[in-house]
Amino acid sequence: MDLKAERELKRRQVAAFLDSHELDGVLLSRRCNFSWYTAGARNYVGTADDVGNSTLLVTRERAVCLATNIEATRLKDEDLAGTGIEVVRYSYADPADRTRTLAEAIGRRLVAADVPVAGVNSVRLPGEFNPLRWVLTESEIARYRALCSDAVAAIEGVARRAEPGRTEDELAGQIAYELRRRGCLAPVILVAADARVERHRHPLPYGKRVEKYFMLVVGAERGGLIASCSRLAWFGKLPEEMAARHRAVCTVDAALISATRPGTTLGAIFAEAQAAYAAVGHADEWRYHHQGGSTGYLSREVKAVPGETTLALENQAFAWNPSISGTKSEDTLLCSASGPELLAAPTDWPMIRAEWKGFAIARPAILER
C-alpha cells in the first residue's frame, strides 16, 4: 500500500466514524491524530507537546489544515506536499483572525475536537476515535519496521561503545545523537548506572558515572510512530545471580509476547505475566512497574492492568516491558494473525532462549563487555 492509498483508507475510516456518530467533521490537533491521518506529517515545534500548533478539519469530502502564517509555508511545501490537503493560513498575531478562519472553515457543520478549540463551537471527540489509530496499514508496518531497526541499532551501538566512567548524561546524549542522525526524535531516554538500575524503574539520567553495569531505554519517534526498546550491559563477567534474574524476566516477556494474539483482552495478557512472575520465583515484581501495552502513535495507547477489557487487534503494535529489580526486557512487536512478531531483530547482540507454555523466543541477553 502506498501513501496515497493509505490516506484514502484513513479518509474512508473517518467518514464511517462520522456516519456512526452523526457528525459532520472532526478537528484533529493532537500530534498522534495529525500524524496518523496524514501518514507522518508534523504539526508541532515543541517535541514534548501532545497538542500541535496546527489543526486538521476532516469531513467526509476533504481535509483542510488550519495553520498560522508561521507554520503554513512549511506544511504546504514539505509535510503536506502531495497529500491533497489544503493549507489555510491565519495570522499568528491576531486571535480574532484565527477564530474567524476556523469558523469559516467549519461553517454550520457539527464537528468533534480532540482538544478544546477556543472560539469554536464543537463537541468532544468520542473515545471510539482512538482505535482508528491502532490497526496499522501495510505501509505503516513497513515504516514501523524501519523505525524499530534504527532504534535497535542506535541503542545497541551506544551500549557496545560505552566505557566505564561515562556518565548517564553522556550515554543519553549519544543515544539522542544516534537517533537524530537516523531522522528520529527521542521522546524517552532513560539511563541508569549500577545501583540505580536496581533502585529505579524509570531512571531519568542523573549524572552518575558507570562502573560495572548500565541500562539504556529508548522511545524513538519518526513519522508519529514510536518504537520502544531496552538494553543492559555489564563490564566483566556477569554475576550468576543477575544472569538468573534476567533469564527470569525474559520468561515473563515470553509469556506476554506469546499471549499477544488478536481478540485477547489486555487483562488476560496481564494475567499471563502474573503467572510467569510467580513461576520464576518473583511473584510480586509486577507491582513495582507497569508491564507495557499497546503502542503506535502514542508510547502506550492502553496499558495492560488486571481486568483490562480492551482487546488486542490484528496488526496492532505492542511494547511489553516486564522488569525484575535490576533487569528488564523490552522491544516492539506486531500482533498478527499468524502470531506475535518482533518488528526488529537485534543486531549482533547476544541472545537467550526464553520459553513459556511451549512458546519460545530469543530475547536480548545482558551484554558482557
C-alpha positions as CSV (number, residue, x, y, z in Angstrom):
1,M,0.0,0.0,0.0
2,D,1.5,3.4,-1.0
3,L,0.9,6.6,0.9
4,K,-1.9,7.8,-1.3
5,A,-3.8,4.6,-0.7
6,E,-3.1,4.8,3.0
7,R,-4.5,8.3,3.2
8,E,-7.6,7.3,1.2
9,L,-8.2,4.4,3.5
10,K,-8.0,6.7,6.5
11,R,-10.4,9.2,4.9
12,R,-12.9,6.4,4.5
13,Q,-12.4,5.3,8.1
14,V,-13.1,8.8,9.3
15,A,-16.1,9.1,7.1
16,A,-17.5,5.9,8.5
17,F,-16.8,7.2,12.0
18,L,-18.7,10.4,11.2
19,D,-21.7,8.4,10.0
20,S,-21.8,6.3,13.1
21,H,-21.6,9.3,15.4
22,E,-23.8,11.6,13.4
23,L,-21.0,14.2,13.0
24,D,-20.1,16.3,10.0
25,G,-16.4,16.5,10.8
26,V,-13.5,16.2,13.3
27,L,-10.9,18.7,14.4
28,L,-7.6,17.0,15.0
29,S,-4.9,18.9,16.8
30,R,-3.2,16.2,18.9
31,R,0.1,15.1,17.4
32,C,-0.9,11.4,17.4
33,N,-4.0,12.1,15.4
34,F,-2.4,14.6,13.0
35,S,0.4,12.3,12.2
36,W,-1.8,9.2,11.9
37,Y,-4.3,10.8,9.4
38,T,-1.5,12.4,7.2
39,A,0.8,9.4,7.3
40,G,3.5,11.1,9.2
41,A,3.2,14.8,8.9
42,R,4.3,17.0,11.8
43,N,2.2,19.8,13.3
44,Y,4.5,20.7,16.2
45,V,7.6,22.7,17.0
46,G,8.0,21.7,20.7
47,T,8.8,18.0,20.6
48,A,7.4,17.4,24.1
49,D,4.0,18.8,23.2
50,D,1.0,16.4,22.9
51,V,-1.1,19.1,21.1
52,G,0.3,20.6,18.0
53,N,0.1,24.1,16.6
54,S,-1.9,23.3,13.5
55,T,-5.3,21.6,13.2
56,L,-6.9,19.3,10.6
57,L,-10.5,19.7,9.8
58,V,-11.6,16.4,8.3
59,T,-15.0,16.0,6.8
60,R,-16.5,13.3,4.5
61,E,-15.3,15.1,1.4
62,R,-11.9,16.5,2.3
63,A,-9.3,17.5,4.8
64,V,-8.1,21.1,5.4
65,C,-5.1,22.1,7.6
66,L,-5.6,25.3,9.5
67,A,-2.3,26.9,10.5
68,T,-0.6,30.2,11.4
69,N,1.3,32.1,8.8
70,I,4.4,30.8,10.6
71,E,3.6,27.1,10.1
72,A,1.7,27.3,6.8
73,T,4.6,27.6,4.4
74,R,6.5,24.6,5.8
75,L,3.4,22.4,5.9
76,K,2.4,23.3,2.4
77,D,5.9,23.0,0.9
78,E,7.1,19.9,2.9
79,D,5.0,17.8,5.3
80,L,1.7,18.1,3.4
81,A,3.1,18.5,-0.1
82,G,1.4,16.0,-2.4
83,T,-1.2,14.9,0.1
84,G,-4.1,16.8,-1.4
85,I,-4.7,18.5,2.0
86,E,-5.3,22.3,1.5
87,V,-3.4,24.6,3.9
88,V,-5.4,27.6,5.1
89,R,-3.4,30.2,7.0
90,Y,-4.3,32.8,9.6
91,S,-2.3,35.5,11.3
92,Y,-0.4,34.3,14.4
93,A,-0.7,37.8,15.8
94,D,-4.5,38.1,15.5
95,P,-6.5,35.7,17.7
96,A,-9.7,37.1,16.0
97,D,-8.4,36.1,12.6
98,R,-7.8,32.5,13.9
99,T,-11.3,32.3,15.3
100,R,-12.7,33.7,12.1
101,T,-10.7,31.3,9.8
102,L,-11.7,28.3,11.8
103,A,-15.4,29.3,11.9
104,E,-15.5,29.9,8.2
105,A,-13.9,26.5,7.5
106,I,-16.4,24.7,9.8
107,G,-19.5,26.7,8.8
108,R,-22.6,25.1,10.1
109,R,-21.1,21.6,10.5
110,L,-21.3,19.7,13.7
111,V,-17.7,18.8,14.5
112,A,-15.9,17.0,17.3
113,A,-12.5,18.1,18.5
114,D,-9.8,16.0,20.1
115,V,-8.9,19.1,22.3
116,P,-10.9,22.2,23.1
117,V,-10.5,24.8,20.4
118,A,-11.1,28.4,21.7
119,G,-13.9,30.3,20.0
120,V,-15.1,27.3,18.0
121,N,-18.4,25.5,18.6
122,S,-17.5,21.8,18.8
123,V,-18.2,18.7,20.9
124,R,-15.7,16.4,22.5
125,L,-14.2,13.8,20.2
126,P,-15.6,10.4,21.3
127,G,-13.1,7.9,22.7
128,E,-14.2,5.5,19.9
129,F,-12.0,7.5,17.5
130,N,-8.8,6.3,19.2
131,P,-9.0,2.7,17.8
132,L,-8.8,4.1,14.3
133,R,-5.1,4.7,15.0
134,W,-4.5,1.2,16.4
135,V,-4.7,-1.1,13.4
136,L,-1.7,-0.5,11.2
137,T,-1.8,-0.5,7.4
138,E,0.8,-2.3,5.3
139,S,2.7,0.9,4.7
140,E,2.6,1.8,8.4
141,I,4.0,-1.6,9.3
142,A,6.8,-1.1,6.8
143,R,7.7,2.3,8.3
144,Y,7.5,0.8,11.7
145,R,9.9,-2.0,10.9
146,A,12.4,0.6,9.6
147,L,12.0,2.7,12.7
148,C,12.4,-0.2,15.1
149,S,15.5,-1.4,13.2
150,D,17.0,2.1,13.6
151,A,16.1,2.4,17.2
152,V,17.7,-1.0,18.0
153,A,20.8,-0.2,16.0
154,A,21.2,3.2,17.8
155,I,20.8,1.8,21.4
156,E,22.9,-1.3,20.8
157,G,25.6,0.7,19.2
158,V,25.8,3.1,22.2
159,A,25.9,0.1,24.6
160,R,28.7,-1.6,22.7
161,R,30.9,1.6,22.6
162,A,30.3,2.7,26.2
163,E,33.2,2.6,28.6
164,P,33.5,2.7,32.4
165,G,33.5,6.2,33.7
166,R,31.0,7.6,31.2
167,T,28.1,9.5,32.8
168,E,24.5,8.6,32.4
169,D,24.0,12.0,30.7
170,E,26.8,11.3,28.2
171,L,25.2,8.0,27.3
172,A,21.8,9.7,26.9
173,G,23.4,12.3,24.6
174,Q,25.0,9.6,22.5
175,I,21.6,7.8,22.1
176,A,20.0,11.1,21.1
177,Y,22.6,11.7,18.5
178,E,22.4,8.2,17.1
179,L,18.6,8.6,16.8
180,R,18.6,12.1,15.4
181,R,21.1,11.2,12.7
182,R,18.6,8.5,11.6
183,G,15.8,11.0,11.4
184,C,14.2,10.0,14.8
185,L,13.2,12.0,17.8
186,A,13.8,10.7,21.3
187,P,10.8,11.4,23.5
188,V,12.0,8.9,26.0
189,I,15.6,8.2,27.0
190,L,16.3,6.5,30.3
191,V,19.8,5.6,31.6
192,A,20.8,4.0,34.9
193,A,24.2,3.1,36.1
194,D,25.0,0.4,38.7
195,A,22.8,0.7,41.8
196,R,20.3,2.9,40.0
197,V,19.4,0.1,37.7
198,E,18.0,-1.9,40.7
199,R,16.6,1.1,42.6
200,H,14.6,3.0,39.9
201,R,12.3,1.6,37.2
202,H,12.1,4.9,35.4
203,P,15.7,6.2,35.7
204,L,16.0,9.6,34.2
205,P,19.7,10.3,33.6
206,Y,21.1,11.7,36.8
207,G,24.8,12.2,36.1
208,K,26.2,9.1,37.8
209,R,29.3,7.5,36.3
210,V,29.1,3.9,35.1
211,E,31.3,1.5,37.0
212,K,30.1,-2.1,36.2
213,Y,26.5,-2.1,35.0
214,F,24.1,0.1,33.0
215,M,20.7,0.1,31.4
216,L,19.6,2.0,28.3
217,V,15.9,2.6,27.5
218,V,14.6,4.5,24.5
219,G,11.3,5.5,22.9
220,A,12.1,6.6,19.4
221,E,9.7,8.5,17.2
222,R,9.6,9.0,13.4
223,G,6.6,10.0,11.4
224,G,4.5,9.8,14.5
225,L,5.2,6.2,15.2
226,I,7.0,5.2,18.4
227,A,9.4,2.3,18.9
228,S,10.4,1.2,22.4
229,C,13.4,-1.0,23.4
230,S,15.7,-1.6,26.4
231,R,19.2,-3.0,26.6
232,L,21.6,-3.8,29.5
233,A,25.4,-4.3,29.7
234,W,27.9,-5.4,32.3
235,F,31.7,-4.7,32.3
236,G,33.4,-8.0,33.0
237,K,31.8,-11.3,34.0
238,L,28.1,-11.1,34.7
239,P,27.3,-12.5,38.2
240,E,25.1,-15.6,38.0
241,E,22.5,-14.1,40.3
242,M,22.0,-11.2,37.9
243,A,22.0,-13.6,34.9
244,A,19.3,-15.6,36.6
245,R,17.1,-12.6,37.2
246,H,17.5,-11.7,33.5
247,R,16.5,-15.1,32.4
248,A,13.5,-14.9,34.7
249,V,12.4,-11.5,33.3
250,C,12.8,-12.8,29.7
251,T,10.5,-15.7,30.6
252,V,7.9,-13.1,31.7
253,D,8.5,-11.3,28.4
254,A,7.9,-14.5,26.5
255,A,4.6,-15.0,28.4
256,L,3.5,-11.5,27.4
257,I,4.6,-11.9,23.8
258,S,3.0,-15.3,23.5
259,A,-0.3,-14.1,24.8
260,T,-0.4,-11.1,22.4
261,R,-3.0,-12.6,20.0
262,P,-5.9,-10.9,18.2
263,G,-9.1,-11.0,20.3
264,T,-7.3,-11.5,23.6
265,T,-8.0,-8.9,26.3
266,L,-5.1,-6.9,27.7
267,G,-6.3,-8.1,31.1
268,A,-5.8,-11.8,30.1
269,I,-2.4,-10.9,28.7
270,F,-1.5,-9.3,32.0
271,A,-2.7,-12.4,33.9
272,E,-0.2,-14.5,31.9
273,A,2.6,-12.1,33.1
274,Q,1.4,-12.5,36.7
275,A,1.6,-16.3,36.3
276,A,5.0,-16.1,34.8
277,Y,6.4,-13.9,37.5
278,A,5.1,-16.4,40.1
279,A,6.6,-19.3,38.1
280,V,10.1,-17.8,38.1
281,G,10.0,-17.0,41.8
282,H,9.3,-13.3,41.6
283,A,5.6,-13.2,42.2
284,D,5.3,-9.6,43.3
285,E,7.6,-7.8,40.9
286,W,4.7,-6.8,38.6
287,R,3.6,-4.5,41.4
288,Y,6.6,-2.2,41.0
289,H,6.3,-1.2,37.4
290,H,3.7,-1.3,34.6
291,Q,4.1,-4.1,32.1
292,G,3.5,-2.1,28.9
293,G,0.7,-2.4,26.5
294,S,-0.4,-1.3,23.0
295,T,1.6,1.3,21.2
296,G,1.8,3.1,17.8
297,Y,1.2,6.8,17.7
298,L,1.5,7.1,21.4
299,S,4.2,5.5,23.6
300,R,1.4,3.4,25.2
301,E,-2.1,3.6,23.9
302,V,-3.6,1.3,26.5
303,K,-1.6,-0.2,29.4
304,A,-2.3,-3.7,30.5
305,V,-3.7,-3.9,34.0
306,P,-5.7,-6.6,35.9
307,G,-9.1,-6.9,34.3
308,E,-8.5,-4.6,31.4
309,T,-11.1,-5.5,28.8
310,T,-9.6,-3.8,25.7
311,L,-8.9,-6.3,23.0
312,A,-5.6,-6.8,21.2
313,L,-6.3,-6.3,17.5
314,E,-4.7,-7.8,14.4
315,N,-1.9,-5.6,13.0
316,Q,-1.7,-3.6,16.2
317,A,1.7,-2.8,17.8
318,F,2.6,-3.6,21.4
319,A,5.6,-2.9,23.6
320,W,5.9,-5.0,26.8
321,N,8.4,-4.1,29.4
322,P,8.5,-6.6,32.3
323,S,11.1,-5.9,34.9
324,I,12.6,-7.6,37.9
325,S,14.7,-5.5,40.2
326,G,17.9,-4.8,38.4
327,T,16.8,-6.0,34.9
328,K,14.3,-5.6,32.2
329,S,13.2,-6.9,28.8
330,E,11.6,-4.7,26.1
331,D,11.1,-4.5,22.3
332,T,8.2,-3.5,20.0
333,L,6.2,-6.2,18.3
334,L,3.2,-6.7,16.0
335,C,0.1,-8.6,16.9
336,S,-0.6,-10.5,13.7
337,A,-3.0,-13.3,12.6
338,S,0.0,-15.7,12.4
339,G,1.2,-14.9,15.9
340,P,3.3,-12.2,17.6
341,E,6.2,-10.9,15.6
342,L,9.1,-8.6,16.7
343,L,9.2,-5.6,14.4
344,A,13.0,-5.5,14.5
345,A,15.7,-8.1,15.3
346,P,18.7,-7.2,17.5
347,T,21.9,-6.6,15.6
348,D,24.7,-8.9,16.7
349,W,23.6,-8.8,20.3
350,P,23.9,-11.9,22.5
351,M,20.6,-13.7,22.9
352,I,19.0,-16.1,25.2
353,R,16.1,-18.5,24.6
354,A,13.0,-17.7,26.6
355,E,10.1,-20.1,26.9
356,W,6.6,-20.1,28.2
357,K,4.0,-22.9,27.8
358,G,5.6,-24.3,24.7
359,F,6.2,-20.9,23.1
360,A,9.9,-20.0,22.6
361,I,11.5,-16.7,21.5
362,A,15.0,-15.3,21.5
363,R,15.4,-12.3,23.8
364,P,18.4,-10.0,24.2
365,A,20.8,-11.1,27.0
366,I,22.8,-8.7,29.2
367,L,25.8,-7.8,27.1
368,E,29.1,-8.7,28.8
369,R,31.8,-6.2,27.8
